[in-house]
Amino acid sequence: MEDITASLSPRQDPTADMRRISAVSTIPSPSSSLFSDPDHLKKMSKSVPSFLQKEEVDRDTDSNCEDTYHQGRLMMGSSLTNLTSSSGMASLSSLSGSVMTMYSGDFGNVEVQGNIQFSINYIQRLREFHIFVAECRDLATVDPKRGRSDPYVKSYLVPDKANLGKRKTSVKKKTLNPTFNEILRYRVRMEYLRTQTLILSVWHHDTFGKNSFLGEVDVDLSKWDFDHTQMNYLALKARTTPTLAPSNDRGEMRVAVRFMPQIIHSAGLAKESPNTGEIHIWVKECKNLPLIRATIDPYVKCFVLPDTSRKSRQKTRVLRRTADPAFNHTMVYDGIREADLSEACVELTVWDRDRLASNLLGGLRLGPGTGRSYGSAVDWMDSTPYEAALWERMRTTPNEWVEDVLPLRVLNSAKTAFK
């Protein structure tokens, strides 16, 4: 079985290699071709370079109600705390409502009721996480005239849904009390599993329309006692409002940025285009990165959005076996006008290089956080107040470094593959 915790690493881009002596990488980004081409911006605004690996094409029967990526909780500080553990039974009281899943399916016309019976187990010798879905009881009726529903159960591991994917049971026709007795399997390391939340949602399958949501439960696996393999009987819950609470399990980054409005050559002459300058991004260090396996080999990837081309991508070197890497690496993007600072966004993502694969650990976006770029609504212009504050300090103090320690967070995934 394929290890779903890994995806193919992006190919190395020779133009983004670091200069060995100065530890500074520079990518030209002329404003005339990067930020001023409407067709280019239209394409770039559709996707976010958080996940460059190709996502599996969804051919499931519920593809018409695919759910969006969970954005994570708003992080209100940069202090880090360790994950706590408790028994599986003790954590049952807090299983539901801690994570919101957002779907484009039908929520409005079915009142959630009933319960689900399941058990979970981790098979060490197989490195597999097993979810045994036994049955559901007293589900809501989607077709009241016929008194029937066609239910099935779907599982996600979040927040890294794009990496781990979903699993589904078969559909049981014309019943409010379906018996499944099916095992949903994920091949995943225990260390990575401890960073996830399991969501089991129940749906009514509609062949021609939108599938209807019948309820869900969620299990915080960071607190779960995996010696507890007995059956769990939990009431299904309606979709809940996300908790705006600190999320302290992604680590933090110390980063400095500056904007140079006009670059002077060593001969004392301005560059040919006097109206453009450079953005400098100095990635200093990260602290308390999540240990998704016994040891991690982190590196940082950078884009200046809306440009998501490979020529725009820059990376630090990979530092081995550390959750507290000191990169001390500067990235330079030129061809930036002062007006672009209201429309562009610097995305920094931290990755773990695992042999031939890379796993996303967290990231941040430095920008105005307006939700719009060059007149278009974009989901990547979502800087937190702390990220936006650092960006604003950079804008108001040209030619000077501004620095902060920012908490890493979960980022939206790209909806389309990059060409």
Residue pairs with C-beta under 8 A, 6 or more apart in sequence:
1 128
1 185
1 187
2 187
3 127
3 187
3 188
4 163
4 164
4 165
4 186
4 187
4 188
5 163
5 164
5 187
5 188
5 189
5 192
5 292
5 357
5 359
6 354
6 355
6 356
6 357
6 359
7 53
7 54
7 163
7 357
7 358
7 359
8 53
8 54
8 356
8 357
9 53
9 353
9 356
9 357
9 358
10 52
10 53
10 313
10 358
13 310
13 311
13 313
15 27
15 310
15 311
16 25
16 27
16 310
16 311
16 313
16 314
16 315
17 25
18 24
18 25
18 315
18 316
18 317
18 329
19 25
23 328
23 329
23 330
24 329
24 330
24 331
24 332
25 314
25 329
25 330
25 331
25 332
26 331
26 332
26 333
26 334
27 311
27 312
27 314
27 331
27 332
27 333
27 334
28 334
28 335
29 35
29 304
29 307
29 311
29 312
29 333
29 334
29 335
29 336
30 273
30 276
30 334
30 335
31 273
31 276
31 335
31 336
31 337
31 340
32 335
33 40
34 40
34 307
34 312
34 335
35 41
35 306
35 307
35 335
35 336
35 337
35 340
35 343
35 344
35 374
38 374
40 307
41 306
41 373
41 374
41 376
42 376
44 305
44 306
44 307
44 308
45 306
45 373
45 374
45 376
45 377
45 378
46 415
46 416
47 308
47 414
47 415
47 416
47 418
48 305
48 308
48 347
48 379
48 380
48 411
48 412
48 413
48 414
49 301
49 303
49 305
49 308
49 313
49 347
49 349
49 414
49 418
50 347
50 349
50 360
50 363
50 411
50 412
50 413
50 414
51 162
51 163
51 360
51 413
51 414
52 414
52 418
53 358
54 417
55 162
55 413
55 414
55 417
56 165
58 66
60 166
60 168
61 171
61 205
61 207
62 105
62 152
62 154
62 168
62 203
62 205
62 211
64 105
64 209
64 210
64 211
65 103
65 104
65 105
65 106
65 203
65 210
65 211
66 103
66 104
67 101
67 102
67 103
67 104
67 105
67 156
67 161
68 102
68 103
68 104
68 412
69 159
69 161
69 162
69 412
69 413
70 99
70 100
70 101
70 102
70 158
70 159
70 161
70 410
71 382
71 410
71 411
71 412
72 159
72 247
72 409
72 410
73 242
73 243
73 244
73 245
73 246
73 247
74 244
74 245
74 247
74 384
75 246
75 247
75 248
75 250
75 384
75 386
75 407
75 409
76 244
76 245
76 246
77 246
77 248
77 407
78 252
78 386
78 405
78 406
78 407
79 248
80 248
80 249
80 251
80 252
80 287
80 288
80 407
81 248
81 249
83 194
83 222
83 223
83 249
84 222
84 223
85 222
85 223
85 225
86 223
86 225
87 225
87 228
88 224
88 225
88 226
88 227
88 228
89 225
89 228
90 225
91 219
91 220
91 223
91 224
91 225
92 232
92 234
94 220
94 223
95 217
95 218
95 219
95 220
95 234
96 216
96 217
96 218
96 234
96 235
96 237
96 240
97 218
97 237
97 240
98 197
98 218
98 220
98 243
99 158
99 159
99 197
99 199
99 218
99 242
100 239
100 240
100 241
100 242
101 156
101 158
101 199
101 201
101 216
101 218
101 239
102 239
103 213
103 239
104 210
105 203
105 210
105 211
105 212
105 213
106 209
106 210
106 211
106 212
106 213
107 212
107 213
107 239
109 142
109 212
110 140
110 141
110 142
110 204
110 212
110 213
110 214
111 140
112 140
112 213
112 214
112 215
112 236
112 237
112 238
113 138
113 139
113 140
113 215
113 236
114 136
114 137
114 138
114 139
114 140
114 176
114 202
114 214
114 215
114 235
114 236
115 136
115 137
115 138
115 233
115 234
115 235
115 236
116 133
116 135
116 136
116 153
116 200
116 202
116 215
116 217
116 233
116 234
116 236
117 133
117 134
117 135
117 136
117 137
117 231
117 232
117 233
118 131
118 132
118 133
118 134
118 200
118 231
118 232
118 234
119 131
119 132
119 134
119 229
119 230
119 231
119 232
120 129
120 130
120 131
120 132
120 198
120 219
120 224
120 226
120 229
120 232
121 129
121 130
121 132
121 226
121 229
122 128
122 129
122 130
122 190
122 193
122 226
123 129
123 130
124 190
126 187
127 187
127 188
127 189
127 190
128 185
128 186
128 187
128 188
129 157
129 185
129 186
129 187
129 188
129 193
130 183
130 184
130 185
131 155
131 167
131 183
131 184
131 185
131 198
131 200
132 181
132 182
132 183
133 153
133 155
133 169
133 180
133 181
133 182
133 183
133 184
133 200
134 179
134 180
134 181
134 231
135 177
135 178
135 179
135 180
135 181
136 151
136 153
136 177
136 178
136 180
136 202
136 236
137 176
137 177
138 176
138 177
139 149
139 151
139 176
139 177
139 178
139 202
139 214
139 215
139 236
140 149
140 176
140 214
140 215
141 147
141 148
141 149
141 176
142 148
142 149
142 150
142 204
142 206
142 212
142 214
143 149
146 174
147 176
148 174
148 175
148 176
149 174
149 175
149 176
149 204
149 212
149 214
150 171
150 172
150 173
150 174
150 175
150 204
150 205
150 206
151 171
151 172
151 175
151 176
151 178
151 202
151 203
151 204
151 205
151 214
152 168
152 169
152 170
152 171
152 172
152 178
152 202
152 203
152 205
153 168
153 169
153 180
153 184
153 200
153 201
153 202
153 203
154 166
154 167
154 168
154 169
154 200
154 201
154 202
154 203
155 166
155 167
155 168
155 184
155 198
155 199
155 200
155 201
156 164
156 166
156 198
156 199
156 201
157 164
157 186
157 188
157 193
157 196
157 197
157 198
157 199
157 221
158 196
158 197
158 199
159 196
159 197
159 410
160 195
160 196
160 359
160 360
160 410
161 413
162 413
163 359
163 360
164 186
164 188
164 196
167 184
167 185
167 186
168 184
169 180
169 182
169 184
170 180
170 182
171 205
172 178
172 179
172 180
186 193
189 292
189 293
190 226
191 291
191 292
191 293
191 294
192 292
192 293
192 359
193 221
194 221
194 222
195 221
195 222
195 249
195 290
195 292
196 221
196 222
197 218
197 219
197 220
197 221
197 222
198 218
198 219
198 221
199 216
199 217
199 218
199 219
200 216
200 217
200 218
200 219
201 213
201 214
201 215
201 216
202 213
202 214
202 215
202 216
202 236
203 211
203 212
203 213
203 214
204 211
204 212
204 214
205 211
206 212
213 239
214 236
215 236
215 237
215 238
216 236
216 237
216 239
217 234
217 235
217 236
217 237
222 249
246 407
247 407
247 409
247 410
248 407
249 290
250 289
250 290
250 361
250 362
250 407
250 408
250 409
250 410
251 286
251 287
251 288
251 289
251 290
251 323
251 350
251 361
251 362
251 407
251 408
252 286
252 287
252 288
252 405
252 406
252 407
252 408
253 283
253 284
253 285
253 286
253 287
253 300
253 348
253 350
253 364
253 405
253 406
253 408
254 284
254 285
254 286
254 287
254 403
254 404
254 405
255 281
255 282
255 283
255 284
255 348
255 364
255 366
255 390
255 403
255 404
255 406
256 281
256 282
256 284
256 401
256 402
256 403
257 279
257 280
257 281
257 282
257 346
257 366
257 390
257 391
257 394
257 401
257 402
258 279
258 280
258 394
258 397
258 398
258 399
258 400
258 401
258 402
259 277
259 278
259 279
259 280
259 336
259 338
259 341
259 394
259 395
259 398
259 399
260 277
260 278
260 279
260 280
260 398
260 399
261 277
261 338
261 398
261 399
262 270
262 271
262 274
262 277
263 270
263 271
263 277
263 278
263 334
264 270
264 271
265 271
271 334
273 335
275 337
276 334
276 335
276 336
276 337
277 334
277 336
277 337
277 338
278 332
278 333
278 334
278 336
279 304
279 332
279 333
279 336
279 346
280 330
280 331
280 332
280 401
281 302
281 330
281 331
281 332
281 333
281 346
281 348
282 328
282 329
282 330
282 331
282 401
282 403
283 300
283 302
283 316
283 327
283 328
283 329
283 330
283 331
283 348
284 326
284 327
284 328
284 403
285 324
285 325
285 326
285 327
285 328
286 298
286 300
286 324
286 325
286 327
286 350
286 408
287 323
287 324
287 405
288 323
288 324
289 296
289 298
289 323
289 324
289 325
289 350
289 352
289 361
289 362
289 408
290 323
290 361
290 362
291 323
292 352
292 359
292 361
293 352
293 354
295 320
295 321
295 322
296 321
296 322
296 323
296 352
296 354
296 361
297 318
297 319
297 320
297 321
297 322
297 352
297 353
297 354
298 318
298 319
298 322
298 323
298 325
298 350
298 351
298 352
298 353
298 361
299 315
299 316
299 317
299 318
299 319
299 325
299 327
299 350
299 351
299 353
300 315
300 316
300 327
300 329
300 348
300 349
300 350
300 351
301 313
301 314
301 315
301 348
301 349
301 350
301 351
302 313
302 314
302 315
302 331
302 346
302 347
302 348
302 349
303 312
303 313
303 314
303 346
303 347
304 312
304 333
304 336
304 344
304 345
304 346
304 347
305 344
305 345
305 346
305 347
305 365
305 367
305 373
305 378
305 380
305 381
306 343
306 344
306 345
306 373
306 374
306 378
306 380
308 418
310 418
312 333
314 331
316 327
316 329
317 327
317 329
318 353
319 325
319 326
319 327
336 344
341 368
341 391
341 394
341 395
342 368
342 370
343 373
343 374
344 367
344 373
345 365
345 366
345 367
345 368
345 373
345 380
345 381
345 383
346 365
346 366
346 367
346 391
347 363
347 364
347 365
347 366
347 380
347 411
348 363
348 364
348 365
348 366
349 360
349 362
349 363
349 411
350 360
350 361
350 362
350 363
350 408
351 358
351 359
351 360
351 361
352 358
352 359
352 361
360 411
361 408
362 408
362 409
362 410
362 411
363 408
363 409
363 410
363 411
364 383
364 384
364 387
364 406
364 407
364 408
364 409
365 380
365 381
365 382
365 383
365 387
365 411
366 383
366 387
366 388
366 390
366 391
366 394
367 381
367 383
367 387
367 388
367 391
368 381
368 383
368 388
368 391
368 392
369 381
369 382
369 383
369 384
369 385
369 387
369 388
369 391
370 381
371 377
371 378
371 379
371 381
371 382
372 378
372 381
373 380
373 381
379 412
380 412
382 412
383 391
384 409
386 404
386 406
386 407
387 406
389 404
390 402
390 404
390 406
393 402
394 402
